[in-house]
């Protein structure tokens, strides 16, 4: 459990570090943060940047400057989207969060030692999807589109993929593990590359997030690979777009708004000097649609 010293009295002002507000996932988390500050009568300042550049880079990205502007405001605490630290090692990300001391900091989606985090059960989410593909549909040749290397959630999702294969006695084929970075364009590109080397005899593909899966879906369409008849496809997040594509995407649903609301509640508790869990893990839910081979009820 984590605690924070008392801050000044009055209506608290929270900072929120984020990127990619255009993305559906981020929009829902942001709405949850807004709902949380309205419910608890707090102020909110948003700092929209990009990936935080490692300190070793000779030219620091503008995102670092955007986030450093927060130090000019009288904030009481900061909510940090973990995805902004995708380019950092965990220790570097911890140093980034510590640079705002003595302000309390809460992360969403990335567990950093000494910094409270609100996240989801990434392992159970991917494992449930893999179990469904293997036990319900009988797939054996299952590939995986990874997230950013070193990203906390991406690593957990890949770990669950590997564990599910091992538990079911299926050998992991490194040729079916595709490096990516949570982006639509990268998901599309790695699938195109995989098939450019010949037929990989792929039966199903699990992506570490929905944007990568949607990129893969478009690549399959352009190559004439039919989903789910030739290859089944599963994503992670349950963003709005997954319901509107053809076929609708099977995915793992995150409680996105609740992530934002819970982060605000924990941060306000820290500001009040209360204890909060170091890692608050929210459950995920497998949502089966047509892309895995299941038929949705009309």
KEKOLVO-177104 format. One record per residue: residue in one letter; x, y, z of N, C-alpha, C, CB in turn. Coordinates in steps of 0.02 Angstrom, whole numbers, padded with zeros to 5 digits, always signed. Each point is the difference from the previous one (the first is absolute). Glycine has a CB too. Example, Ala and Ser with C-alpha at 12.3 -4.5 7.8 and 13.67 -1.06 7.14 Angstrom:
BEGIN
A+00660-00284+00390-00045+00059+00000+00045+00060+00000-00095-00059+00062 S+00077+00112-00098+00042+00059+00003-00039+00055+00037+00059-00032-00108 
END
This chain:
BEGIN
X+00042-00060+00000-00042+00060+00000+00044+00063+00000-00092-00063+00061 X+00070+00114-00098+00039+00061-00007-00036+00057+00034+00049-00041-00109 X-00011+00087+00138-00028+00060+00031+00036+00061-00025-00032-00066+00103 X+00000+00125-00092+00031+00063-00020-00014+00051+00055-00014-00026-00124 X+00061+00074+00133-00012+00052+00051-00058+00045-00019+00120-00004+00029 X-00147+00038+00021-00056+00045-00012+00022+00058-00046-00049-00031+00112 X+00006+00051-00158+00012+00058-00043-00044+00057+00024+00032-00073-00098 X-00024+00131+00065-00038+00059+00021-00075-00012-00004+00095+00073-00039 X-00132-00039+00081-00072-00008+00002-00033+00038-00058+00004-00014+00126 X-00067-00004-00141-00035+00032-00055-00013-00050-00055+00052+00109+00029 X-00082-00084-00083-00016-00044-00056+00064-00023-00034-00110+00060-00017 X+00123-00125+00014+00063-00025-00029+00002+00009-00075+00009-00082+00093 X+00051+00092-00119+00012+00006-00072+00045-00058-00021-00013+00127+00003 X-00012-00167-00050+00036-00059-00023+00027+00011-00070-00071-00073+00071 X+00130+00047-00085+00027-00001-00067-00010-00068-00031+00085+00087+00032 X-00093-00089-00098-00010-00063-00036+00046-00001-00060-00121-00008+00039 X+00169-00038-00040+00048-00007-00055-00026-00054-00047+00098+00037+00073 X-00106-00020-00136-00027-00048-00048+00026+00014-00070-00103-00013+00070 X+00088-00034-00116+00015+00009-00070-00057-00032-00040+00127+00001+00021 X-00127+00011-00087-00047-00034-00045-00073+00006+00022+00091-00079-00028 X-00113+00139+00042-00069+00010+00020-00048-00017-00057+00036+00089+00079 X-00009-00095-00140-00041-00019-00057-00019-00074+00003+00056+00088-00068 X-00018-00129+00105-00013-00071+00004-00060-00014+00045+00121-00023-00018 X-00163-00024-00002-00061-00016+00037+00016-00022+00071-00055-00033-00107 X+00106-00008+00117+00018-00023+00067+00015+00059+00046+00046-00107-00049 X-00005+00153+00023+00021+00057+00041-00059+00046+00015+00114-00007-00050 X-00159+00014+00002-00059+00043+00011-00042-00025+00059-00001+00027-00123 X-00008-00093+00127-00041-00028+00054+00034+00008+00068-00050-00081-00082 X+00116+00071+00084+00036+00010+00063-00005+00073+00021+00079-00095-00027 X-00070+00140-00021-00004+00072+00012-00069+00018+00027+00084+00021-00091 X-00137-00049+00062-00068+00014+00024-00009-00025+00072-00043-00008-00118 X+00075-00049+00133-00003-00025+00068+00035+00047+00049-00004-00116-00045 X+00061+00144+00024+00035+00049+00043-00044+00061+00011+00111-00040-00044 X-00142+00064-00010-00045+00059+00007-00058-00016+00046+00032+00037-00116 X-00061-00096+00109-00056-00019+00043+00023-00003+00073-00051-00065-00094 X+00112+00041+00105+00026-00004+00068+00010+00068+00032+00054-00106-00032 X-00025+00154-00006+00011+00066+00030-00065+00037+00011+00112+00004-00056 X-00162-00015+00012-00065+00032+00010-00034-00028+00062-00010+00019-00123 X+00014-00084+00130-00033-00033+00057+00030+00024+00066-00024-00100-00072 X+00089+00111+00073+00034+00017+00063+00019+00074+00004+00044-00116+00003 X-00073+00157-00048+00008+00072+00003+00073+00021+00000-00108+00007+00062 X+00144-00029-00113+00071+00017-00008+00010+00037-00067+00035-00100+00071 X+00021+00135-00076+00020+00031-00063+00044-00047-00039-00008+00114+00052 X+00010-00106-00119+00041-00043-00042+00036+00041-00053-00080-00095+00020 X+00145+00083-00027+00040+00029-00053+00030-00058-00040+00027+00105+00067 X-00039-00107-00133+00026-00053-00043+00063+00023-00036-00116-00046-00015 X+00166+00002+00013+00062+00013-00035+00008-00054-00053+00054+00056+00102 X-00071-00039-00164+00001-00048-00055+00066+00004-00037-00125+00008-00011 X+00164-00061+00016+00064-00003-00035+00005-00063-00040+00053+00067+00090 X+00005-00098-00089+00012-00063-00035+00042-00045+00043-00007+00057-00111 X+00048-00099+00081+00045-00042+00039+00054+00043+00034-00021-00096-00079 X+00034+00081+00142+00054+00034+00035+00066-00029-00024-00073+00022+00102 X+00119+00021-00123+00064-00023-00026+00047-00018+00057-00015+00071-00103 X+00055-00124+00095+00051-00015+00050+00048+00057+00009-00010-00121-00028 X+00036+00129+00089+00046+00055+00015+00065-00006-00040-00050+00009+00114 X+00066-00069-00137+00063-00012-00037-00002+00028-00070+00017-00102+00068 X-00077+00119-00093-00005+00026-00068+00027+00071-00002-00099-00073-00022 X+00140+00087-00028+00031+00066-00006-00053+00054-00014+00105-00054-00041 X-00156+00036+00003-00054+00047-00014-00064-00025+00032+00054+00035-00109 X-00077-00001+00160-00060-00021+00036-00062+00020-00039+00061+00008+00110 X-00110-00051-00111-00061+00013-00038-00042+00054+00034+00001-00118-00042 X-00042+00150+00003-00042+00054+00026-00046-00024+00055+00006+00055-00111 X-00023-00120+00111-00045-00027+00051+00029+00012+00070-00040-00086-00081 X+00105+00078+00088+00031+00012+00065-00012+00071+00023+00087-00086-00026 X-00085+00133-00021-00010+00071+00017-00072+00011+00022+00089+00034-00083 X-00137-00066+00047-00070+00007+00018-00012-00023+00072-00032-00018-00121 X+00058-00040+00138-00011-00026+00068+00037+00041+00052-00015-00114-00048 X+00071+00143+00030+00036+00041+00049-00037+00065+00016+00107-00049-00042 X-00152+00070-00003-00040+00060+00014-00043-00008+00062-00001+00024-00122 X-00014-00086+00140-00042-00012+00059+00031+00028+00063-00044-00103-00054 X+00111+00109+00054+00034+00024+00060-00012+00075+00011+00087-00088-00017 X-00113+00121-00034-00014+00072+00006-00068+00013+00031+00073+00021-00099 X-00113-00073+00107-00068+00007+00027-00001-00025+00072-00051-00012-00115 X+00004+00037+00154-00008-00022+00069-00045-00061+00002+00017+00118+00043 X+00011-00174-00062-00037-00063+00000+00004-00032+00069+00022-00015-00123 X-00072-00027+00137+00000-00040+00062+00019-00072-00013-00087+00075+00046 X+00085-00097-00108+00018-00069-00017-00007-00009-00075-00038-00041+00113 X+00066-00016-00138+00001-00012-00072-00020-00072-00016+00091+00086-00013 X-00135-00093-00037-00016-00065-00029+00040-00007-00064-00118-00001+00052 X+00155-00053-00059+00043-00010-00059-00022-00062-00038+00096+00055+00060 X-00113-00047-00124-00013-00058-00042+00065-00036-00013-00099+00057-00055 X+00101-00121+00073+00062-00038-00006+00028-00003-00070-00038-00065+00095 X-00005+00072-00145+00021-00007-00069+00049+00055-00020-00108-00054-00027 X+00110+00111+00062+00047+00052-00019+00072-00020+00016-00089+00086+00021 X+00097-00137+00021+00066-00025+00016+00021-00061-00040-00017+00045+00113 X-00016-00056-00170+00014-00060-00040+00072-00004-00023-00118+00002-00038 X+00151+00055+00030+00069+00001-00024+00051-00005+00057-00037+00068-00097 X+00013-00072+00159+00044+00000+00058+00005-00069+00032-00030+00119+00018 X+00088-00132+00013+00006-00056+00045-00039+00016+00064+00114-00032-00048 X-00133-00020+00085-00040+00011+00061+00035+00048+00048-00048-00115-00013 X+00114+00108+00022+00036+00043+00046-00001+00073-00025+00074-00097+00033 X-00069+00106-00099-00004+00068-00028-00069+00030+00011+00086-00031-00086 X-00138-00011+00080-00068+00024+00010-00010+00019+00073-00042-00072-00095 X+00071+00032+00141-00005+00016+00071+00033+00068+00014-00001-00123+00029 X+00059+00134-00060+00034+00064+00010-00042+00058-00027+00111-00059-00007 X-00145+00047-00050-00043+00052-00028-00056+00017+00050+00026-00041-00117 X-00058-00010+00145-00053+00012+00050+00027+00034+00062-00062-00100-00043 X+00122+00078+00065+00030+00029+00060+00020+00073-00009+00040-00114+00030 X-00032+00135-00093+00022+00068-00012-00053+00051+00021+00070-00041-00095 X-00132+00017+00108-00053+00045+00021-00009+00000+00076-00057-00020-00110 X+00100-00015+00146-00001-00001+00073+00004+00072+00026+00055-00115+00003 X-00095+00133+00048-00038-00043+00045-00072-00013-00021+00072+00042+00089 X-00091-00024-00151-00068-00014-00021-00012-00075-00006-00003+00110-00062 X-00055-00134+00086-00016-00070-00010-00016-00014-00074-00044-00007+00119 X+00064-00050-00144-00011-00019-00069-00034-00069-00002+00102+00067-00037 X-00151-00074-00007-00034-00064-00013+00010-00016-00074-00086+00019+00093 X+00105-00080-00109+00004-00020-00070-00060-00042-00019+00126+00003+00006 X-00142-00003-00071-00051-00044-00027+00032-00046-00051-00091+00088+00019 X+00093-00153-00004+00022-00049-00049+00073-00020+00003-00087+00046-00069 X+00127-00016+00113+00071-00019+00005+00020-00001+00073+00025+00050-00113 X-00006-00107+00139+00020-00006+00070+00073+00020+00007-00085-00091+00019 X+00098+00143+00019+00067+00026+00012+00013-00006+00074-00006+00080-00099 X+00064-00108+00120+00014-00007+00071-00006+00066+00037+00076-00095-00027 X-00116+00093+00081-00008+00060+00041-00053+00048-00024+00117-00013+00029 X-00150-00002-00086-00052+00045-00027-00065-00040-00005+00086+00069-00065 X-00140-00047+00098-00063-00037-00004-00025-00002-00073-00029+00035+00118 X-00002-00091-00136-00023-00010-00068-00071-00028+00000+00119-00020-00038 X-00158+00041-00012-00065-00031-00013+00004-00033-00069-00063+00087+00072 X+00050-00151-00074+00005-00036-00064-00052-00055-00004+00121+00025-00004 X-00113-00067-00047-00047-00055-00010+00038-00067+00002-00075+00074-00069 X+00036-00127+00073+00028-00067+00003+00019-00023-00071-00069-00028+00104 X+00128+00051-00126+00023-00015-00067+00010-00075-00011+00054+00111-00003 X-00028-00145+00053+00015-00071-00008-00063-00041-00009+00103+00015+00069 X-00152-00006-00025-00062-00038-00007-00036+00017-00065-00010-00003+00124 X+00014+00066-00145-00034+00019-00062+00026-00038-00060-00018+00112+00048 X+00084-00111-00058+00029-00036-00057-00008-00075+00009+00082+00092-00017 X-00073-00117+00078-00006-00072+00011-00070-00024-00017+00088+00006+00091 X-00139+00032-00071-00069-00019-00015-00011-00003-00076-00038+00052+00108 X+00066-00004-00144-00007+00001-00073+00034-00060-00031-00006+00125+00002 X+00066-00140+00022+00037-00058-00027-00036-00065+00016+00108+00063+00013 X-00133-00069+00047-00037-00060+00019-00062-00009-00044+00041+00012+00118 X-00075+00043-00133-00058-00003-00044+00019-00024-00070-00054+00093+00066 X+00108-00066-00092+00023-00019-00068+00020-00074-00002+00038+00118-00020 X-00004-00141+00072+00026-00068+00000-00054-00051+00016+00111+00045+00034 X-00148-00033+00021-00047-00050+00024-00068+00002-00037+00056+00007+00111 X-00079+00053-00127-00065+00005-00033+00004-00009-00075-00035+00077+00090 X+00088-00048-00121+00006-00003-00072+00050-00052-00025-00031+00120-00002 X+00075-00144+00046+00048-00051-00019+00060+00026-00038-00094-00076-00003 X+00109+00140+00006+00058+00028-00035+00065-00020+00035-00070+00097-00041 X+00122-00109+00001+00065-00018+00027+00054+00049-00022-00035-00120+00000 X+00032+00141-00063+00049+00048-00027-00025+00071+00013+00038-00083-00091 X-00018+00109+00149-00025+00066+00022+00059+00049+00004-00096-00054+00064 X+00091+00108-00101+00051+00051+00003-00017+00056+00048+00028-00027-00117 X+00020+00072+00128-00010+00054+00048+00034+00063-00025-00006-00082+00095 X-00032+00138-00097+00028+00066-00015+00017+00034+00067-00067+00010-00110 X+00131+00001+00122+00021+00027+00064-00011+00076+00005+00085-00091+00006 X-00078+00117+00054+00000+00071+00011+00071+00026+00004-00109-00008+00060 X+00119+00071-00040+00067+00029+00003+00046-00040+00046-00050+00112-00022 X+00111-00124+00000+00048-00037+00039+00014+00036+00066+00052-00046-00105 X-00058+00009+00161+00012+00030+00066-00061+00033+00030+00116+00016-00035 X-00171-00011-00002-00061+00029+00028-00031-00050+00049-00020+00067-00105 X+00001-00041+00164-00024-00043+00054-00059-00043-00020+00040+00085+00081 X-00093-00054-00108-00059-00038-00019+00014-00046-00060-00072+00093+00044 X+00110-00069-00092+00016-00040-00058+00038-00063+00020+00003+00103-00071 X+00043-00097+00117+00039-00058+00023-00045-00051+00035+00101+00073+00012 X-00148-00049+00029-00045-00046+00034-00044-00038-00050+00000+00076+00100 X-00023-00041-00152-00043-00032-00049+00037-00053-00040-00066+00106-00007 X+00128-00092-00010+00040-00050-00035+00015-00060+00046+00052+00091-00072 X-00039-00076+00135+00012-00053+00049-00060-00047+00005+00075+00076+00064 X-00135-00048-00064-00061-00041+00004-00009-00042-00063-00053+00087+00074 X+00070-00059-00132-00003-00037-00063+00045-00061+00004-00025+00106-00063 X+00087-00095+00085+00048-00056+00004-00022-00052+00051+00092+00078-00033 X-00118-00055+00090-00022-00047+00052-00060-00042-00024+00041+00080+00088 X-00086-00049-00124-00059-00037-00025+00022-00054-00049-00072+00102+00015 X+00119-00087-00059+00025-00051-00046+00031-00057+00039+00020+00088-00088 X+00022-00071+00136+00035-00052+00039-00049-00043+00039+00099+00076+00009 X-00148-00045+00023-00049-00037+00039-00039-00050-00043-00010+00098+00076 X-00002-00080-00139-00037-00044-00045+00045-00044-00043-00089+00086-00002 X+00153-00088+00019+00046-00045-00034+00015+00019-00072-00042-00087+00073 X+00039+00152-00088+00013+00024-00068+00068+00036+00000-00125+00010-00025 X+00168-00028-00020+00066+00031-00004-00007+00071-00027+00055-00112-00017 X-00017+00158+00047+00000+00069-00023+00045+00006-00062-00020+00042+00118 X-00007-00017-00172+00038+00009-00062+00021+00074-00004-00063-00094-00059 X+00128+00109+00068+00022+00070-00002-00017+00036-00065+00092-00033+00076 X-00100-00005-00130-00017+00031-00064-00070+00031+00000+00076-00082-00057 X-00118+00060+00103-00068+00025+00005-00007+00056+00052-00041-00112-00035 X+00096+00132+00066+00000+00055+00048+00024+00063-00036+00021-00079+00099 X-00065+00128-00106+00013+00057-00043+00012+00063+00042-00070-00051-00090 X+00128+00082+00085+00015+00061+00039-00040+00060-00025+00115-00043+00023 X-00145+00080+00023-00040+00058-00019+00000+00050+00057-00073-00071-00076 X+00030+00122+00072+00003+00054+00050-00068+00029+00017+00113+00025-00042 X-00165-00065+00038-00069+00021+00016-00032+00044-00054+00033-00006+00120 X+00000+00017-00176-00026+00045-00051-00033-00039-00057+00089+00083+00029 X-00140-00053-00059-00035-00031-00057+00048-00014-00057-00105+00060+00032 X+00146-00012-00050+00044-00007-00058+00050-00057+00010-00013+00122-00023 X+00038-00129+00084+00048-00053+00013-00033-00069-00001+00067+00080+00069 X-00127-00085-00042-00036-00063-00003-00012-00022-00071-00055+00027+00107 X+00039+00020-00150-00011-00016-00071+00065-00022-00033-00094+00084-00004 X+00148-00048+00019+00064-00013-00033+00029-00068+00020+00020+00123-00003 X-00024-00142+00067+00031-00063+00020-00038-00060-00029+00040+00055+00105 X-00106-00049-00113-00038-00054-00031+00018-00006-00074-00094+00017+00083 X+00100+00039-00116+00020-00001-00071+00069-00033-00007-00068+00104-00022 X+00113-00088+00068+00068-00029-00003-00002-00075+00012+00047+00109+00039 X-00087-00131+00010-00005-00071+00015-00022-00039-00061-00027+00028+00119 X-00023-00004-00154-00027-00037-00057+00043+00009-00063-00114+00013+00049 X+00157+00038-00050+00043+00010-00058+00053-00055-00005-00019+00123+00009 X+00032-00157+00047+00050-00053+00001-00029-00068-00019+00062+00064+00087 X-00126-00066-00105-00033-00063-00016-00057-00013+00048+00106-00044-00047 X-00143-00010+00035-00057-00017+00042+00025-00022+00069-00068-00033-00101 X+00052+00071+00155+00023-00019+00066-00044-00054+00033+00047+00115+00012 X-00099-00136-00048-00047-00051+00027-00029+00023+00067+00065-00092-00058 X-00083+00155+00060-00027+00032+00059-00074-00016+00006+00086+00093-00007 X-00107-00114+00067-00070-00014+00012-00035+00057+00037+00027-00122+00002 X+00010+00155+00041-00028+00054+00040+00055+00049+00018-00089-00076+00046 X+00069+00138-00033+00048+00053+00017-00029+00042+00057+00045+00003-00119 X-00007+00005+00172-00019+00041+00058+00043+00062-00001-00037-00101+00068 X+00007+00159-00062+00037+00063+00001-00001+00029+00071-00029+00022-00121 X+00083+00011+00139+00007+00029+00067-00047+00059+00012+00118-00038+00001 X-00146+00065-00054-00051+00052+00008-00044+00002-00063+00076+00068+00076 X-00131-00031-00072-00048+00001-00055+00026+00036-00062-00090-00002+00086 X+00128+00056-00076+00025+00036-00059+00045-00045-00043-00006+00108+00065 X+00049-00147-00033+00041-00047-00037-00043-00052-00035+00093+00017+00082 X-00145-00040-00048-00044-00050-00029-00037+00029-00061-00014-00054+00113 X-00008+00117-00108-00035+00031-00056+00047+00009-00060-00077+00059+00080 X+00140-00043-00066+00050+00003-00054+00009-00068-00032+00058+00093+00059 X-00056-00146-00018+00006-00068-00027-00061-00018-00041+00069-00032+00098 X-00128+00052-00075-00062-00015-00037+00002+00031-00069-00062-00005+00108 X+00084+00066-00114+00005+00033-00065+00052-00034-00045-00036+00108+00053 X+00091-00130-00022+00051-00036-00039-00029-00065-00027+00091+00051+00070 X-00127-00087-00029-00031-00063-00022-00048+00014-00058+00010-00048+00116 X-00050+00100-00110-00049+00016-00052+00035+00014-00066-00078+00047+00087 X+00131-00007-00085+00036+00018-00061+00035-00060-00032+00016+00114+00047 X+00003-00163-00005+00034-00060-00026-00049-00055-00020+00098+00028+00071 X-00162-00017-00059-00050-00051-00016-00004-00056+00050+00019+00027-00117 X+00006-00014+00178-00004-00049+00054-00064+00014+00039+00127-00010+00009 X-00171-00039-00006-00067+00010+00029+00000-00012+00076-00051-00034-00110 X+00028+00084+00146-00008-00006+00073-00075-00011+00014+00102+00076+00023 X-00120-00129+00014+00041-00048+00035+00011-00066-00038-00041+00051+00105 X+00019-00056-00167+00000-00064-00035+00070-00027-00014-00108+00033-00051 X+00155+00014+00035+00069-00021-00012+00043+00010+00063-00013+00029-00121 X+00003+00027+00155+00037+00016+00061-00047+00035+00049+00109+00011-00065 X-00111-00035+00126-00038+00034+00053+00041+00058+00028-00061-00108+00030 X+00028+00157-00002+00034+00060+00024-00030+00024+00065+00027+00032-00119 X+00016-00013+00167-00022+00024+00066+00041+00062+00018-00034-00117+00037 X+00002+00167-00008+00034+00060+00024-00002+00006+00075-00028+00056-00107 X+00043+00004+00132+00000+00014+00072-00017+00074+00010+00085-00092+00024 X-00137+00108+00013-00021+00067+00021-00075+00009-00007+00111+00045-00035 X-00141-00070-00020-00071+00010-00017-00014+00074-00012-00031-00101+00068 X+00069+00131-00115-00016+00068-00020-00061-00001-00047+00122+00034+00011 X-00152+00024-00021-00062+00004-00038+00006-00029-00070-00028+00102+00065 X+00085-00092-00097+00009-00022-00069-00006-00075-00009+00073+00098-00017 X-00061-00137+00070-00002-00072-00006-00070-00026-00014+00096-00007+00078 X-00148+00047-00061-00069-00021-00012-00022+00016-00071-00024+00018+00121 X+00059+00029-00154-00023+00026-00063+00035-00029-00061-00027+00102+00060 X+00080-00141-00050+00036-00029-00056-00035-00064-00022+00109+00050+00040 X-00087-00076-00097-00028-00063-00026+00057-00049-00012-00098+00061-00053 X+00098-00118+00090-00048-00018+00052+00014+00037+00066-00013-00113-00054 X-00038+00120+00098+00012+00030+00066+00055-00038+00037-00120+00040+00004 X+00161-00003+00033+00061-00028+00029-00012-00029+00069+00066+00082-00066 X-00047-00145+00074+00004-00030+00067+00057+00034+00037-00046-00111-00041 X+00036+00129+00104+00051+00038+00036-00008-00010+00075+00003+00085-00092 X+00045-00057+00130-00003-00001+00073-00019+00070+00022+00087-00093+00010 X-00142+00099+00025-00026+00065+00021+00034+00024+00063-00110-00027-00052 X+00136+00088+00049+00026+00034+00059-00054+00048+00027+00119-00009-00044 X-00123+00017+00110-00045+00050+00029+00033+00069-00005-00052-00086+00079 X+00052+00115-00138+00042+00059-00014-00019+00060+00042+00014-00043-00115 X-00079+00059+00118-00020+00058+00040+00015-00011+00074-00090+00025-00083 X+00080-00086+00106+00013-00014+00071+00074+00009+00016-00096-00080+00001 X+00141+00066-00049+00071+00012+00012+00012+00073+00017+00029-00094-00080 X-00058+00139+00039+00008+00071+00013-00030+00022+00066+00000+00017-00122 X-00061-00041+00136-00033+00019+00062+00038-00026+00061-00110-00001-00060 X+00132-00061+00056+00036-00030+00057+00066+00036+00013-00053-00111-00026 X+00088+00131-00028+00063+00036+00008-00011+00067+00036+00044-00055-00104 X-00097+00091+00085-00016+00063+00033-00015-00012+00074-00044+00047-00109 X+00004-00098+00124-00018-00014+00070+00062-00016+00042-00112-00042-00039 X+00157+00001+00011+00060-00017+00037+00046+00060+00010-00007-00116-00046 X+00011+00159-00006+00043+00058+00006-00028+00048+00053+00034-00012-00121 X-00099+00022+00122-00030+00044+00050+00010-00029+00071-00084+00040-00085 X+00082-00106+00089+00013-00032+00065+00071+00013+00023-00085-00089-00027 X+00133+00084-00019+00070+00015+00017+00007+00072+00023+00039-00086-00083 X-00071+00131+00047+00004+00071+00017-00027+00012+00071-00013+00031-00121 X-00037-00070+00140-00030+00006+00067+00040-00038+00053-00112+00012-00054 X+00167-00042+00034+00042-00036+00048-00023-00070+00015+00026+00109+00047 X-00069-00136-00090-00026-00068+00011+00043-00052-00036-00116+00048+00013 X+00103-00110+00003+00037-00055-00030-00037-00025-00063+00047-00033+00114 X-00009+00014-00164-00029-00028-00061+00041-00062-00020-00042+00114-00039 X+00011-00161+00001+00038-00059-00021+00055+00019-00049-00102-00071+00017 X+00157+00036-00014+00056+00014-00046-00018-00020-00072+00081-00017+00094 X-00122-00035-00101-00020-00021-00068-00073-00023+00003+00119-00034-00030 X-00164+00076+00006-00071-00015+00000-00018-00031-00068-00025+00096+00081 X+00009-00160-00081-00011-00038-00062-00075-00010-00012+00111-00058+00014 X-00136+00083-00070-00070-00007-00017-00009-00059-00048-00019+00124+00017 X-00038-00159-00014-00009-00059-00042-00014+00018-00073-00044-00060+00099 X+00061+00013-00143-00015+00006-00072-00052-00053-00018+00116+00045-00025 X-00147-00037-00034-00052-00046-00023+00011-00018-00073-00081+00049+00084 X+00080-00113-00100+00004-00022-00070-00068+00013-00034+00087-00088+00030 X-00085+00125-00085-00060+00014-00039+00006-00036-00067-00016+00114+00056 X-00023-00167-00065+00005-00039-00062-00047+00029-00054+00030-00102+00067 X+00000+00113-00126-00038+00023-00058+00019-00045-00058-00006+00120+00043 X-00005-00097-00104+00008-00044-00057+00072-00013-00020-00108+00042-00038 X+00155+00002+00055+00068-00006-00026+00037-00062+00026+00002+00123-00009 X-00026-00153+00064+00033-00060+00025-00034-00063-00027+00034+00063+00103 X-00090-00055-00137-00037-00058-00025-00066-00011+00036+00107-00051-00030 X-00120+00092+00082-00065-00004+00034-00051+00041-00039+00057-00017+00112 X-00119-00003-00107-00054+00037-00032-00037+00040+00052-00011-00087-00090 X+00005+00152+00079-00038+00043+00047-00074-00011-00008+00092+00084-00003 X-00130-00084+00058-00073-00003-00006-00027+00064-00031-00005-00076+00100 X-00046+00069-00141-00031+00058-00033-00041+00038+00053-00004-00059-00114 
END
